[in-house]
Amino acid sequence: MARNFCDVRFLLLVSAVAFILIQIHLHGTQTYSEEHIPVAIRFHRKQTPYEERVSDAVPVAAVVVMACNRADYLERTIESVLKYQSSVASKFPLFISQDGTHQGVKDAALSYSQTTYMQHLDFEEVHPERPGELIAYYKIAHDMEIAPDFFEYFEAAANLLDSDKTIMAVSSWNDNGQGSSMGQFFNQYLRPIKMNDVRVDWNSMDLSYLKADKFPKHFAKMVSDAKPVYGFDAVRKSYNIDGDVRIQYNDQADFERISRQFGIFEEWKDGILRTAYKGVVLFRYQGSRCIFLVGPDSLRQLGIGR
């Protein structure tokens, strides 16, 4: 990351346990000189009683916390992660990756014996593909905390990754529940969110319906079973209906009109709706019931008769 971007704001992001299996030989070559390549990655490790206990374990995935120049946010996130990670540390080793040279962040990172610290130095100028694209991304300011079932969720999902090669990644991120770039819409969408405090036993659940050979039919049935609501006042009508509801939008302007009434993200990214599957945007509303916003061609794509 270019230094000027790093100095603007803190980037603190738990990489949602992206299930990158650890293949880094931490005791191999761990320091790269800036004289040979423009990006330097330095590892700092301290052999501790904690590390000795878990060194022989085979991890499921790495947990990477990325930081820049906000030590207080880093400490808040690390404390949240350690609250639930300590009991599963052998499965989910914890790394702190710092972009830049902020000493306070480095000191905070190295104060935790339960982590491995990495420092990423990149002094080359950043060249975005499109004007403003990268700048917008690096102005995200996150101070994430995790829910009690965070690790169970990803451990269960790891089995899906191993068994279904069409699944590229598993995420706990939801655009209609957690965030957007450049701090957009924070007060409207993010501030009222309450973090889940109920532990779900994901490992006891059958998640096979999420595999490629089952999910299209599973999702199509959910949409088909939802009660269709029509008319310009469909949103108002849906308030008084128990159970799941589906509402069709005709085009982008129509979707934006409907989404504003529900208070979900209305923007499109490169012609694609946030969280959409075959043009269908699903979100939960007023408890556990589902609202399906269905595109003009979605039912045909899902094999559903009108």
C-alpha positions in Angstrom: 0.0 0.0 0.0 1.4 3.4 -0.8 2.4 5.4 2.2 0.0 8.3 1.5 -3.0 6.0 1.6 -1.8 4.4 4.8 -1.4 7.7 6.5 -4.9 8.8 5.6 -6.8 6.3 7.6 -6.6 3.1 9.5 -7.5 -0.1 7.7 -8.5 -2.8 10.2 -10.1 -5.8 8.7 -10.5 -9.3 9.9 -10.2 -11.3 6.7 -13.3 -13.3 7.6 -11.1 -16.3 7.9 -10.8 -16.7 4.1 -9.8 -20.3 4.4 -6.3 -19.9 3.0 -4.7 -23.0 4.3 -1.4 -22.2 5.9 1.5 -23.1 3.7 3.9 -20.5 4.8 7.1 -21.9 6.3 7.5 -19.4 9.1 10.9 -20.7 10.0 12.2 -20.3 6.5 13.2 -17.1 4.8 11.3 -14.5 6.7 12.8 -11.1 5.7 12.9 -9.7 2.2 15.2 -6.8 1.5 13.8 -3.6 0.0 17.0 -3.5 -2.1 15.8 -6.5 -4.1 12.0 -6.0 -4.3 9.7 -3.0 -3.7 7.5 -4.9 -1.2 9.0 -6.1 2.0 7.3 -8.5 4.4 8.8 -9.1 7.8 7.8 -11.7 10.3 8.2 -11.2 14.0 7.7 -14.3 16.2 8.4 -15.0 19.8 8.6 -18.6 21.0 6.2 -18.7 23.9 4.6 -21.4 26.1 1.4 -20.8 24.0 3.2 -21.3 20.8 4.9 -24.5 22.1 1.4 -25.9 22.9 0.0 -25.4 19.4 3.0 -25.8 17.2 2.3 -29.4 16.4 -1.4 -28.8 15.6 -2.7 -28.8 12.0 -4.7 -25.6 11.5 -8.0 -25.2 9.7 -7.3 -21.7 8.5 -5.5 -18.5 9.4 -7.1 -15.5 11.0 -5.5 -12.4 9.6 -6.1 -9.0 11.2 -4.9 -6.2 8.9 -3.9 -2.9 10.5 -2.4 0.4 9.5 -2.2 3.4 11.9 -4.9 3.0 14.6 -3.5 1.1 17.5 -6.7 1.5 19.6 -8.8 -0.1 16.9 -6.3 -2.9 16.5 -6.4 -3.6 20.3 -10.2 -3.6 20.3 -10.3 -6.1 17.4 -7.6 -8.4 18.8 -9.3 -8.5 22.2 -12.6 -9.5 20.5 -11.0 -12.2 18.5 -9.0 -13.6 21.4 -12.2 -13.8 23.5 -13.4 -16.7 21.3 -10.2 -17.8 19.6 -8.3 -19.0 22.6 -10.2 -22.3 22.9 -9.7 -23.1 19.2 -6.2 -21.5 18.7 -4.7 -24.7 17.4 -7.2 -24.6 14.5 -7.2 -20.9 13.8 -3.8 -19.4 14.4 -3.9 -15.6 14.6 -1.8 -13.2 12.5 -1.5 -9.4 12.6 -0.5 -7.8 9.2 0.5 -4.2 9.4 0.6 -2.0 6.3 3.2 0.7 7.0 5.5 1.8 9.8 3.3 3.2 12.5 5.2 2.5 15.7 2.1 2.5 17.9 0.4 -0.2 15.9 3.6 -2.3 15.8 4.1 -2.0 19.6 0.4 -3.0 20.1 0.7 -6.0 17.8 3.9 -7.2 19.4 2.4 -7.0 22.8 0.3 -10.1 22.1 2.1 -13.4 22.6 -0.8 -15.3 21.0 -0.2 -13.8 17.5 2.4 -13.8 14.7 3.1 -10.3 13.5 3.9 -9.4 9.9 4.9 -6.0 8.6 4.1 -5.1 4.9 6.1 -2.3 3.4 5.3 -1.1 -0.1 6.7 2.3 -1.1 5.8 2.1 -4.8 3.1 4.4 -6.1 -0.2 2.8 -6.6 -1.8 2.9 -10.0 -5.6 2.2 -10.0 -7.2 0.8 -13.0 -9.9 3.4 -12.9 -9.7 6.9 -11.3 -10.6 6.9 -7.6 -11.0 3.1 -7.5 -8.2 2.2 -5.1 -8.5 5.4 -3.2 -12.1 4.6 -2.3 -11.1 1.2 -1.1 -8.3 2.3 1.2 -10.4 4.8 2.9 -12.5 2.1 4.6 -12.2 2.4 8.4 -13.1 -0.8 10.2 -13.0 -1.8 13.8 -14.5 -5.2 13.6 -15.6 -7.5 16.4 -16.7 -11.1 16.1 -19.7 -13.0 17.3 -19.5 -16.0 19.6 -20.0 -18.5 16.8 -17.5 -17.0 14.4 -15.0 -19.8 14.4 -17.7 -22.6 14.4 -19.2 -21.0 11.4 -16.0 -21.0 9.4 -15.0 -24.5 10.6 -18.3 -25.9 9.3 -18.0 -24.0 6.1 -14.5 -25.3 5.5 -16.0 -28.7 4.8 -18.0 -27.1 2.0 -14.9 -25.6 0.5 -13.1 -29.0 0.6 -16.0 -30.9 -0.9 -17.3 -28.5 -3.5 -14.8 -27.0 -5.9 -17.2 -24.5 -7.3 -17.2 -22.6 -4.0 -14.4 -20.1 -4.1 -14.7 -18.6 -0.7 -16.9 -18.4 2.4 -17.7 -15.1 4.0 -19.6 -13.8 7.0 -20.0 -10.4 5.3 -23.4 -9.2 4.2 -23.8 -6.0 2.3 -27.3 -5.6 3.6 -26.2 -6.1 7.1 -22.7 -4.9 7.6 -21.2 -2.2 5.4 -20.0 -0.4 2.3 -17.0 1.4 0.9 -15.8 4.9 2.0 -18.0 4.8 5.1 -21.1 5.3 2.9 -24.5 5.0 4.6 -23.1 4.3 8.0 -25.7 6.2 10.0 -28.6 4.8 7.9 -27.6 1.2 7.6 -24.8 0.3 10.1 -25.3 2.2 13.3 -28.5 0.4 14.3 -27.0 -3.1 13.8 -26.7 -5.3 16.9 -24.0 -7.9 16.7 -25.2 -11.5 17.2 -24.6 -12.7 20.7 -26.2 -16.2 20.3 -23.8 -19.1 19.7 -25.0 -21.3 16.9 -23.7 -24.9 16.7 -22.8 -24.8 13.0 -20.9 -28.1 13.1 -24.1 -29.9 14.0 -26.0 -28.5 11.1 -26.4 -30.1 7.6 -25.1 -27.5 5.2 -25.0 -29.7 2.2 -27.9 -27.7 0.7 -25.3 -25.0 -0.1 -23.5 -27.3 -2.5 -23.7 -26.6 -6.3 -25.8 -29.6 -7.0 -28.4 -28.7 -4.4 -28.5 -25.0 -3.9 -30.3 -23.8 -7.1 -33.2 -26.1 -6.3 -33.2 -25.2 -2.6 -33.1 -21.4 -3.4 -35.8 -21.8 -6.1 -38.1 -23.5 -3.7 -37.6 -20.7 -1.1 -38.5 -18.1 -3.7 -41.4 -20.1 -5.1 -42.9 -20.7 -1.6 -42.8 -17.0 -0.8 -46.1 -15.1 -1.2 -46.0 -12.9 -4.3 -47.1 -9.3 -3.7 -47.9 -7.0 -6.6 -48.6 -3.4 -7.3 -46.9 0.0 -6.7 -47.7 -0.4 -3.0 -46.3 -3.9 -2.7 -43.9 -2.9 0.1 -46.8 -1.5 2.2 -48.8 -4.6 1.6 -45.9 -6.9 2.6 -45.8 -5.3 6.1 -49.1 -7.0 6.9 -48.2 -10.5 5.6 -46.9 -13.2 7.8 -44.2 -15.4 6.4 -41.9 -14.9 3.4 -42.7 -12.4 0.6 -41.5 -11.9 -2.9 -41.7 -8.6 -4.8 -40.7 -8.1 -8.4 -38.8 -5.1 -9.6 -38.8 -4.2 -13.3 -35.5 -2.3 -13.6 -32.8 -0.5 -11.7 -35.0 2.5 -10.9 -37.8 0.3 -9.7 -35.4 -1.7 -7.5 -34.0 1.5 -6.0 -37.5 2.7 -5.2 -38.4 -0.6 -3.4 -35.1 -0.9 -1.6 -35.3 2.6 -0.2 -38.6 1.7 1.4 -37.1 -1.3 3.1 -33.9 0.5 4.1 -31.5 -1.8 2.3 -28.7 -0.9 -0.1 -30.0 0.3 -3.4 -26.8 0.8 -5.3 -25.5 -1.4 -8.1 -21.8 -2.2 -8.7 -20.9 -2.5 -12.4 -24.5 -3.5 -13.2 -24.7 -6.1 -10.4 -26.9 -5.8 -7.4 -25.3 -6.3 -4.0 -25.8 -9.9 -2.7 -28.0 -10.9 -5.8 -28.3 -14.5 -7.0 -29.8 -14.7 -10.4 -31.1 -11.2 -9.9 -32.8 -12.1 -6.6 -31.9 -10.0 -3.5 -32.7 -11.8 -0.2 -32.8 -10.2 3.2 -34.5 -10.8 6.5 -37.0 -8.3 7.7 -38.9 -7.8 11.0 -37.5 -10.9 12.6 -36.8 -14.1 10.7 -39.1 -13.8 7.7 -37.5 -13.4 4.3 -38.1 -10.8 1.6 -37.1 -11.7 -1.9 -36.7 -8.8 -4.4 -37.0 -10.6 -7.7 -35.8 -9.4 -11.1 -37.8 -9.4 -14.3 -36.0 -12.6 -15.5 -35.2 -14.2 -12.2 -38.2 -16.7 -12.1 -37.3 -18.0 -15.5 -33.6 -18.4 -14.5 -34.7 -20.3 -11.4 -37.2 -22.5 -13.3 -40.2 -21.1 -11.5 -43.5 -20.7 -13.3 -45.3 -17.4 -12.8 
